[in-house]
């Protein structure tokens, strides 16, 4: 009885150790499994966070691209409109439809308010219209002529100020306007600056009949002839009407 009991007790102890070992292995497996799942879960979470960050960055880039495309599209539409206005204005100026030319150049400047060339065209159109209107004797003609002269001078001066220096026409037309306004001293100063800084100006002036009356006028003629003749001599130009005296 005693031996049998001891054998059973030993067998039971052996089974208990096996059960404990099995349980321990099971627990360790569970712990490892939990660690593995947790580790992968963290990695997966980090991956998701990175992907979300990339998606957010891509969305931002896409939105920026959309904004850029919208801006470019708007700029293209604006360029089309300005081209239409400038072309229509020049055509009107060439056929001496000064009111329409003025309207078109103003429409252009609503889109491009600091465009030197458009300001020059507008000022010159107002100047040419002023020459026509000031011949009228009615009160409305006198008022309109005054308004046109003021506007022409303002726009031509703005065009000169905004010019990059390569465009001679704002200064050329301002000089013409000043002579026509009988402001000979400033006109002569502008004329000298024009001829000193623009090589092509002398050729244009010597073929432009608009300046002839200022050569003939007793108040402006002598100084006008002196400045142009000096520039012509420096350029070796002998066939200019100012120099030759053939009016």
Secondary structure by P-SEA (a helix, b strand, c coil): caaaaaaaaaaaaaaaaaaaaaaaaaaaaaaaaaaaaaaaaaaaaaaaaaaaaaaaaaaaaaaaaaaaaaaaaaaaaaaaaaaaaaaaaaaaaaacaaaaaaaaaaaaaaaccccaaaaaaaaaaaaaaaaaaaacccaaaaaaaaaaaaaaaaaaaaaaaacccccccaaaaaaaaaaaacaaaaaaaaaaaaaacccaaaaaaaaccccccccccccccaaaaaaaaaaaaaacccccccccccc
